Amino acid sequence: ILIGRLGREPEVRTTKSEKEYVSYVVATTNYPPPPPGADGVRPEPGTTWHRVLSFNNNQNQFIRNLQKGTRVYVEANLEVRDPQQDAPAGTPAANRQIFLKHETLRILERRQPRTDSEEQTSA
């Protein structure tokens, strides 16, 4: 289970066998933050980035229209692929790969579009 924000717009991709899927990235905050150091200062919590792949055609249409910054709840299955012995060095197949295969996604909070006055004050 992941609860976080989309780190960028979801991307539609195609496998080698021409099967379409959606790839999206969820940023989660590592809570609780680490304990205070010797100086008594508590370090800021860190962020972890998770790439999730969705092969569910019914949900892909919905997912591909989500915006960066949308807060989501995601249930995904973890899949680990060991390196292929005959794969060329430097290719993904030559490395251990960890996949999060999308099962469920719920929107917790939609990203609010910025107003013209907010864009002018932040520039």
N, C-alpha and C positions, 0 to 999 in steps of 0.2 A: 504494500500500500504506500502510495506517495501522495502527499498534500503539498502543493507548491504552485508556482506560477509558470506559465509557458515562457520559455526563454527566447523564443522567436516564433514566427509564423510556421504552422505545420507545412511540410513539403510532401508532394506526391512524387513517388518514385516507382521504378519498375524493376522486378527481379530479372535474373538472366533468363528465366523461363517465361518472361513477359507477363508476370502477375503483378498487378498494381497494388501498392500499399502506401500508407501514410507514415512518415517519420516525424516525430515531434520531440521537443526537449522540455523537460520539467526541471525547474530549479527549486531545490528544497533548502531550508535553513536548518543547520545542525543545532538542535536544542537538546538538552540544556547547554548553554555556553560553557566552555572549560572553566574549572575553578579559578579563583583569583591567584595571581602569581605571588612571589615573595614580597612584591611592593604593594600588594593589596588590590591591584587593578585587575578587573575581570576582562579577559580578552573578548573581542567581539565574536559572536557565533559565525561560523563559516557557512559557505554555500556549496552544495553538491549538485552537479549537473547530471541528469539522467536522460539518455536517448531511449525513446519508446517507439516500437514499431507496431502498427495496426494493420492486420490483414483482413479485417472484418469489413467487407464491402458496404454493409448496411450502415455502419458507424463512420466509415471514412468520409462520406459526404458531409456529415455533421462536423467531424473533427477538422477537415480541411478549411472550414470557414471560421475557425476560432482565431482570435487575435493574440499577439504577443502580450503578455501581462495578465491574461485571464487566469484567475485562481481556480485550480482544478483538484479533484480527488480522483486518483487513478489506481485501479487494481491491475496488476500485471504479473505474468509468470516469468520466472527467471530461467533462461536457457544458456548453458555454457557450451561452447564449441572449442575443443582442443585443436592445437595447430595441426595442419596437414603436413605430413613428412615431405611430400614432393612439391609443396608450394614454393614459389620463388621468394627469396628473402625480401623483406620490406613490404610484402603484400598483406592485406588483412588475414588471408587464409593461413599465413605463416605464423600468425600470432594467436594467442588465446583470445577468444571473443566472448563477451558476455552480452546477452540480449535481454531486454525486457519486452515481452510480447503482450501487447495491450489486451485486456479483457473487458474492463469497464471504465468509463470516464464520466464524471459528473462535474458540472460547473458549479463552483461555490460562489464566485464573484466575477462578473464581467468587468473587463477593463473599461473605464469611463473615458470616452473621447475627450480630448483637451478642447477647451473653448478658445476662441480667438484671443480673448484678454489674457488667458494663461500662457499662450504661445508668445505673446508680445512681451510679457513680463519676464519670461524665462530666457529670452534671446539677448 
